[in-house]
Every structure is written in structure tokens, then in C-alpha cells.
Amino acid sequence: MRIVVVDDNAMNITVVQEMLKRAGYWDVRAASSGMELFSMMGLEEDGTEPEGSGHTPDVDLILLDMMMPRIDGIAACQAIQASERLRDIPVIMVTAIGDSKKLAEALDAGAIDYVTKPINRIELLARIRVALRLKQEKDWHKERDRRIREELQLAKEVQSAALPSKLDEKGIVIDAIYQPSEELSGDLYAWNRIDDNRYGIAVIDAMGHGISSSLVCMFIASVLRDAMVTKVEPVRVMEELNRRALQLEFADQLIQYYFTALYLVVDLGRGTVEYVNAGHPPGLLVRAGADEPVEQLSGGGMAVGLFEDVPFTKQVLKVREGDQLLLFTDGLLELVTGPEENRLDLLMERMAGAVRQSGSLQELIQGEPGQPRPDDCCLVQISIR
């Protein structure tokens, strides 16, 4: 354990160093002023952080005299607390002042404790033991948080790698705009070429956010990839997803993860779209003709993973060259201002307008600049050539 003793009186430093060494704290450094402390901590002379990243000193505790010339203990403590590198180092104020207002000021400046002069050895060592325990706990939590952040970043990269890239073929173009609200998302999109004419496409929104929903999404993605090829037909694919979702078991029986889904098969040879909507926001079919009405891919079926033997109903639409299909998750509705009951209609209107005017849907998913995204947002655009 490295302890720094700061005092403008050399005798006081010697006395405290001797107390600490006799108690087994051999790594004790001394500073005779606030400026010397700043230099030791890698701060500028005025206590500010230097340009670029300063070094992080290996210090576990600072014993800081309150009354010192030029830079007193309170100003030095405030500078340490203002530094992101140093603020976790505990500071014990050492003072001869019995003024409760000054002591309160020292604690407000960031000191975790104080001792008064003349120093009582037993009291000093007890307070040091408490401060060092707190420092050890903080260090443990910081290290754990660092590992968690690294693991979350890895999980984010794995989740992103599982998403398909843009598909651009002779009769169809499929692309997605995807922005999670957090490090990990509960939204998923997937597409797969079934044969020469048919393409399976899905958009899924799992309950919740973060680690749990992202793990459920990764499980769904693996099931969906196989089901698209082996089951093909939309109702059978949805039944397989429901069957596999119900196989998930959790230690907390009160938690049941479910998800909404919109799965469709585009058949370019027949010019049809067969789809099943399982509790998901309706997709949108924007016809090539500017005067033609848009059509919704609704259905209103039950979400996946709630009950066994859920009936799924297939719907069929005709498509032709120039038509566009838009599939999205409900996070986009959170970005639409206005009465909640009108948000879906407003979003549909904006989508259709964006497709017919510019073909770009990027602005629809941006949200307010500088504002946290309330939910994961996913938008899939399918263009029939």
C-alpha cells in the first residue's frame, strides 16, 4: 500500500511516517506543499489536468494537511476530485482546526475522513484501515466493470457480425438501417435466398433490452437461419420459432422471454409476398405508382414464445417491379411526435413519402440530436426490380 503524507511541516511528516512504518506501512512518500503533491499526481501547477493523458500514480491514500501556504488542503482535495484519474484515491484531512464549518468544507471538497492534531496513533491507524478497505473495494469494482465493458463490446461485435449484409441481386435489393439504443439490442433482422426465385426475410423484436434480450436474439437467429431453409413456408417457420422459444428455460419461472416477428417470403417468379405477422407492427408496401395507395402487412397474431399451439395466419400480397416493402420494429414509433394513437399512421405516411420522393429512409431513424434513443430501431427496405 502506498500512502502520501502532505504537510508543510517537516516534523509532522516525520512523526506520521514513523507511526505508519511501525504499523507495517513501509511505502510512505512525502510532499511538503500542495504544488509538490500536484507534481507527484501528474497535475499542472494550478491543479488542472495536463493536455493529453497524464500518468496515473500508484497511490492508495493521501493524508493531507488542511492548513498550508499558497495551496491549502481543501483546494488540493478539490483538484484531486476534479481529476477523473485521481478521484478514487481516498483523502484523509489532517487538521488542527476544530471549526466544524471548516471540517464540513473539507468533507464537501471530497475528503472521506479527517483526524485532528495532535494525532492519536490508534485513531489514525483505524481511519487509515477503513480508507484502504474502501479503496480496495473501489478498485475491485472498477476492474470488474472494465471486464464487463470488454465482454459487452465483444458481445456487441458478435451480434453485429451475425446480421446479414446488403443483398443486391437481379430481381431484388434488401438492405437495413439498424441503430440499437444500448450496447446490445433486442432487435434482429435476417434474410436468406431460398431458391432461384424465393427469399425469406424476417424482422424480430425481443422483449426488453441489454444482455438478456440480445442472447435471446442470438438464439432466435440460429433457429431462424435453419427454419428459413428447412421449413420455408411462413406459417411453418413461425411455428418452429414458437416451438423452440418455448424450450428456453429460466431459473426465474416468472420471467418468460417472448418476441414479435414479421416473416415473409418474396417469390419473384409468381410476383407474390406471403407473410405472417406475429404481434409485430405492420410492414408497409409502397406501390410503384405515385397515385396507388400503400398497403399494410398487418395480421395482429399472437407474439412468439408465449403459448403452445398458437395459430398463425398467412397473408398474401401481389408485388411487381418498382414496389417497395418496409419492415420495422416499434422503436421507430418512439421517434414520432404526436398522440400515441396516431403515431403509426404518421410513421407510415412519412415512410411512403420518403420512399417516393428520395428513396432514402435514413432521416426517419435518426431521432433527436443529442437525445438518448428510447428503444432499438430497425428498418428493412426491400426493393422489387
C-alpha positions in Angstrom: 0.0 0.0 0.0 1.4 3.4 -1.0 0.5 6.4 1.2 1.4 10.0 0.5 1.7 12.4 3.5 1.3 16.1 2.6 2.4 18.7 5.2 4.4 21.9 5.1 5.9 21.0 8.5 8.8 18.5 8.2 8.5 17.4 11.8 4.8 16.5 11.3 5.8 14.4 8.2 8.5 12.6 10.2 6.1 11.7 13.1 3.4 10.4 10.8 5.9 8.4 8.7 7.3 6.8 11.8 3.7 5.9 13.0 2.9 4.3 9.7 6.2 2.4 9.4 5.8 0.9 12.8 2.3 -0.2 11.8 3.6 -2.0 8.7 3.0 0.6 6.1 6.6 0.9 4.6 5.7 2.5 1.3 5.2 6.1 2.5 6.0 9.2 0.4 6.1 12.8 1.5 5.1 16.1 -0.1 5.8 19.5 1.6 3.2 21.5 -0.3 0.2 21.4 -2.5 2.3 22.1 -5.6 4.6 19.2 -4.8 1.5 17.0 -4.4 0.2 18.1 -7.8 3.6 17.3 -9.4 3.5 13.9 -7.8 0.0 13.3 -9.1 0.7 14.5 -12.6 -1.3 17.7 -12.4 -0.4 21.2 -13.6 0.8 23.8 -11.0 -2.7 25.2 -10.8 -4.2 21.7 -10.2 -5.7 21.2 -13.6 -5.1 18.2 -15.9 -2.3 18.5 -18.4 -3.0 18.3 -22.1 -3.1 14.7 -23.1 -3.4 11.8 -20.6 -1.3 12.4 -17.5 0.3 9.4 -15.7 -1.8 7.6 -13.1 0.1 7.4 -9.9 0.2 4.2 -7.8 -1.2 5.8 -4.7 -3.7 4.2 -2.3 -4.2 7.0 0.2 -3.4 10.7 0.8 -3.0 12.2 4.3 -3.5 15.9 3.5 -2.8 18.8 5.9 -5.6 21.3 5.8 -3.6 24.5 6.5 -0.7 25.0 4.0 0.6 28.2 2.3 -0.5 29.0 -1.3 -2.5 25.8 -1.9 -4.3 24.7 1.2 -5.7 21.2 1.8 -9.2 22.0 0.7 -8.0 23.4 -2.7 -5.7 20.4 -3.2 -8.5 18.0 -2.4 -10.9 19.7 -4.8 -8.3 19.4 -7.6 -7.9 15.7 -7.0 -11.6 15.2 -7.0 -11.9 17.1 -10.3 -9.4 14.7 -12.0 -11.0 11.6 -13.4 -7.7 9.7 -12.9 -7.4 10.6 -9.3 -10.8 11.0 -7.8 -10.9 7.4 -6.5 -7.9 8.0 -4.3 -9.2 8.4 -0.7 -8.1 11.6 1.1 -8.0 11.9 4.9 -7.7 15.5 6.0 -5.3 16.3 8.9 -6.1 19.5 10.8 -5.5 21.3 14.0 -8.7 23.3 13.4 -11.7 22.3 15.5 -14.1 24.5 13.4 -16.9 22.3 12.4 -17.6 24.5 9.3 -14.1 24.0 8.1 -14.3 20.3 8.6 -17.6 20.2 6.7 -16.0 22.2 3.9 -13.2 19.6 3.8 -15.6 16.7 3.5 -17.6 18.6 0.9 -14.4 19.0 -1.1 -14.1 15.2 -1.3 -12.2 14.1 1.8 -13.6 10.9 3.1 -12.5 11.4 6.7 -10.3 13.6 9.0 -8.0 13.4 12.0 -7.1 16.2 14.3 -3.7 17.3 15.7 -2.1 16.3 17.9 -2.6 13.0 16.1 -3.7 10.0 18.1 -1.9 7.0 16.6 -4.7 4.4 17.3 -7.3 6.7 15.8 -5.1 7.5 12.7 -4.4 3.8 12.0 -8.1 2.9 12.4 -9.2 5.6 9.9 -6.4 4.5 7.5 -7.6 0.9 7.6 -11.2 2.0 6.8 -10.0 4.2 3.9 -7.8 1.5 2.4 -10.6 -1.1 2.6 -12.8 1.4 0.7 -10.1 1.9 -1.9 -9.7 -1.9 -2.3 -13.4 -2.3 -2.9 -13.5 0.6 -5.4 -10.5 -0.9 -7.3 -12.3 -4.3 -7.3 -15.5 -2.8 -8.7 -13.5 -0.8 -11.3 -11.7 -3.9 -12.5 -15.0 -5.8 -12.7 -16.7 -3.0 -14.6 -13.7 -2.9 -17.0 -14.0 -6.6 -17.7 -17.8 -6.3 -18.2 -17.4 -3.5 -20.6 -14.9 -5.5 -22.6 -17.2 -8.5 -22.7 -20.2 -6.3 -23.7 -18.1 -4.9 -26.5 -17.2 -8.4 -27.7 -20.9 -9.4 -27.5 -21.9 -6.3 -29.5 -19.3 -7.2 -32.2 -20.5 -10.8 -32.3 -24.2 -9.7 -32.5 -23.4 -7.2 -35.3 -21.4 -9.9 -37.2 -24.5 -12.2 -37.2 -26.6 -9.6 -39.1 -26.7 -10.1 -42.9 -25.0 -7.6 -45.3 -26.9 -5.9 -48.1 -28.3 -8.2 -50.8 -28.3 -6.8 -54.3 -29.4 -9.2 -57.0 -31.1 -9.1 -60.4 -34.7 -9.0 -59.1 -34.4 -7.7 -55.6 -32.4 -5.4 -53.3 -32.6 -5.9 -49.5 -30.9 -3.5 -47.0 -31.4 -2.4 -43.4 -30.8 0.6 -41.2 -30.1 -0.5 -37.6 -29.4 1.5 -34.5 -29.5 -0.1 -31.0 -30.5 2.0 -28.0 -27.8 0.4 -25.8 -24.6 -1.6 -26.3 -26.7 -4.7 -27.0 -30.0 -4.9 -28.9 -33.2 -6.9 -28.7 -33.9 -6.3 -32.4 -33.0 -8.7 -35.2 -33.3 -8.8 -38.9 -32.4 -11.6 -41.3 -32.8 -12.7 -44.9 -31.9 -15.8 -46.9 -32.1 -16.9 -50.5 -34.3 -20.0 -50.6 -34.1 -20.8 -54.3 -33.8 -19.0 -57.6 -37.0 -17.0 -57.1 -37.7 -17.0 -53.4 -36.3 -15.0 -50.5 -37.1 -15.4 -46.8 -37.0 -12.1 -44.8 -37.7 -11.6 -41.1 -37.7 -8.7 -38.6 -37.9 -9.6 -34.9 -38.2 -7.6 -31.7 -37.4 -9.5 -28.4 -38.8 -8.3 -25.1 -36.5 -5.9 -23.2 -33.0 -4.6 -23.8 -29.4 -5.4 -22.9 -27.7 -8.7 -22.4 -30.8 -11.0 -21.8 -32.7 -9.8 -24.9 -29.6 -9.9 -27.1 -28.9 -13.6 -26.0 -32.5 -14.5 -26.9 -32.0 -12.7 -30.2 -28.8 -14.8 -30.9 -30.8 -17.9 -30.1 -33.6 -16.9 -32.4 -31.1 -16.0 -35.2 -29.7 -19.6 -35.1 -33.2 -21.2 -35.2 -34.4 -18.8 -37.9 -31.4 -19.5 -40.2 -32.2 -23.2 -40.2 -36.0 -22.7 -40.4 -35.9 -20.5 -43.4 -34.2 -23.3 -45.4 -36.0 -26.4 -44.0 -39.5 -25.0 -43.3 -39.7 -22.2 -45.9 -43.4 -21.7 -45.7 -44.2 -18.7 -43.4 -46.6 -20.5 -41.1 -44.3 -23.4 -40.6 -41.3 -21.1 -39.9 -43.3 -19.2 -37.3 -44.5 -22.5 -35.7 -40.9 -23.7 -35.5 -39.8 -20.4 -33.9 -42.6 -20.7 -31.3 -41.7 -24.3 -30.5 -38.1 -23.6 -30.0 -38.7 -20.4 -28.0 -40.9 -22.4 -25.5 -37.9 -24.7 -24.9 -36.0 -21.9 -23.3 -36.0 -22.4 -19.5 -35.0 -19.8 -17.0 -34.2 -20.1 -13.3 -36.8 -17.4 -12.5 -40.1 -19.0 -13.5 -41.8 -15.6 -13.5 -39.7 -14.5 -16.5 -40.8 -15.6 -19.9 -39.0 -14.1 -22.9 -41.1 -13.6 -26.0 -40.8 -11.7 -29.2 -42.8 -10.2 -32.0 -42.0 -11.2 -35.6 -42.9 -10.4 -39.2 -41.7 -13.1 -41.6 -42.3 -13.1 -45.3 -41.3 -15.0 -48.4 -40.9 -12.9 -51.6 -41.5 -15.0 -54.7 -40.2 -13.1 -57.7 -41.4 -15.8 -60.2 -45.0 -15.6 -59.0 -44.9 -11.9 -58.0 -46.2 -12.6 -54.5 -45.3 -11.9 -50.9 -46.6 -14.5 -48.4 -46.2 -13.4 -44.8 -47.1 -14.0 -41.2 -47.3 -11.2 -38.7 -47.0 -12.4 -35.0 -47.8 -9.4 -32.9 -45.4 -7.1 -34.8 -46.0 -3.6 -36.1 -47.4 -3.9 -39.7 -45.0 -3.6 -42.5 -45.7 -1.3 -45.4 -46.0 -2.0 -49.2 -45.4 1.1 -51.2 -46.5 0.6 -54.8 -44.5 1.9 -57.7 -47.3 4.1 -58.9 -47.4 7.5 -57.2 -51.2 7.5 -57.0 -51.6 4.0 -55.8 -52.4 3.6 -52.0 -49.9 2.0 -49.7 -50.8 -1.3 -48.1 -50.1 -2.6 -44.6 -48.6 -6.0 -43.8 -50.8 -6.5 -40.7 -52.3 -9.6 -39.2 -52.4 -9.0 -35.5 -51.4 -12.5 -34.5 -50.0 -13.6 -31.1 -46.4 -12.9 -30.2 -44.0 -15.8 -30.4 -42.9 -17.7 -27.3 -46.0 -17.2 -25.0 -48.2 -20.2 -25.6 -48.1 -23.6 -27.3 -50.2 -24.3 -30.4 -50.6 -20.7 -31.3 -52.5 -20.4 -34.7 -50.6 -18.3 -37.3 -52.4 -17.0 -40.3 -50.7 -16.4 -43.7 -51.5 -13.4 -45.8 -50.7 -13.0 -49.5 -49.9 -9.8 -51.5 -49.1 -9.3 -55.1 -46.0 -7.3 -56.0 -44.5 -6.1 -59.2 -41.4 -4.2 -60.4 -40.8 -0.9 -58.6 -42.7 -1.9 -55.5 -41.0 -1.5 -52.1 -41.6 -3.3 -48.8 -40.7 -1.7 -45.5 -40.4 -3.7 -42.3 -39.5 -2.1 -38.9 -39.5 -2.5 -35.2 -41.6 -0.5 -32.7 -38.6 1.7 -31.7 -39.4 3.9 -34.8 -42.7 4.7 -33.3 -41.0 6.2 -30.2 -39.3 8.7 -32.6 -42.6 10.0 -33.9 -44.0 13.0 -32.1 -47.8 13.3 -31.7 -50.6 11.5 -30.0 -49.8 7.8 -29.4 -52.8 6.5 -31.2 -51.8 8.4 -34.3 -48.1 7.6 -34.4 -48.4 4.5 -36.6 -50.3 6.4 -39.2 -47.9 9.3 -39.1 -44.9 6.9 -39.5 -46.5 5.1 -42.4 -47.2 8.4 -44.1 -43.6 9.6 -43.6 -42.2 6.3 -44.9 -44.3 6.3 -48.0 -43.4 10.0 -48.7 -39.6 9.3 -48.1 -39.6 6.3 -50.5 -41.5 8.1 -53.3 -39.6 11.4 -53.0 -35.9 10.4 -52.4 -35.8 6.7 -51.7 -33.7 7.4 -48.5 -35.1 6.4 -45.1 -32.1 7.4 -43.0 -33.7 10.5 -41.6 -36.6 8.5 -40.2 -34.4 6.6 -37.8 -32.1 9.5 -36.6 -34.2 10.7 -33.7 -33.5 14.0 -31.8 -29.8 15.1 -31.9 -28.1 14.6 -28.5 -31.1 12.7 -27.0 -30.8 9.1 -25.8 -32.5 6.6 -28.0 -35.5 5.2 -26.2 -35.6 1.9 -28.0 -33.8 -0.2 -30.5 -34.6 0.9 -34.1 -34.5 -1.4 -37.1 -35.8 -0.7 -40.6 -35.5 -3.1 -43.5 -36.1 -1.9 -47.1 -36.9 -4.4 -49.9 -37.0 -3.2 -53.4 -38.5 -5.3 -56.2 -36.7 -4.7 -59.5 
